[in-house]
Amino acid sequence: MIESGLRPTVKSGVGATGLWQLMSITARYNGLTVDGQVDQRMDVYASTEAAVKMLDFLYKQFGDWGLVLAAYNSGHVRVKKAMKLAGTNSYWTVKQYLPVETQKYVPAFIAAAYLANNYHLHGMQPNMTASVSLVQNTRVIKVKQAMSLSQIAKATGLDYNTVAKLNPAYILGKIPASKDGHNVILPASTTSSFRNFLAKKDLAVKTQSTGQVSTVYVTAKGDNLQKIASMFNTSV
């Protein structure tokens, strides 16, 4: 909430991008792809995994969430210098040696956490617009094949803008092939049609590469191996 306002496409003036406002070098270090085709800092799932790795790394260094949040904002080297100047590892003493922006960062986090958990005590209610509902009820499917967002829209019956909004990490509107797979985020109601599309795509690739495809045949009375082999134009 305090990094991006929950907007996965937001970019800062210094180049930090995505839900967790990661710099490209930090993102790559934590396993994300950032290139001319894909920027996984805008992938909600992949970027969250990277941010958790980073927070885990920082907590193992500092053992205090105030210092961890300060290091997430301004860097762990700067926090270590501030600790040395303060002569303590208490965030509330260390903070005076940190940049003003970082000094405001931890209180902002505390305020956001309080608001997220206690909004109802202050007469506040979430504004559940159609777009919010769409994002809340989604599924992630990992794909290894190359495909375009247009193909996905056609296969699922969604309009292109909806698919693009849910998958902003694909800068050119195309998902490149990947042995590790890329995330495709879709409304839960469309996952069956998308899986069917993937199955057909897999079948086409296998047929194209081998000239043959495996299938299931239920035998009928009177069948024998010779007859079945002839039917499928193969050997016994």
Salt bridges, closest charged atoms under 4 A:
ASP39 OD2 - ARG41 NH2 2.88
ASP56 OD2 - LYS60 NZ 3.11
ASP223 OD1 - LYS227 NZ 3.91
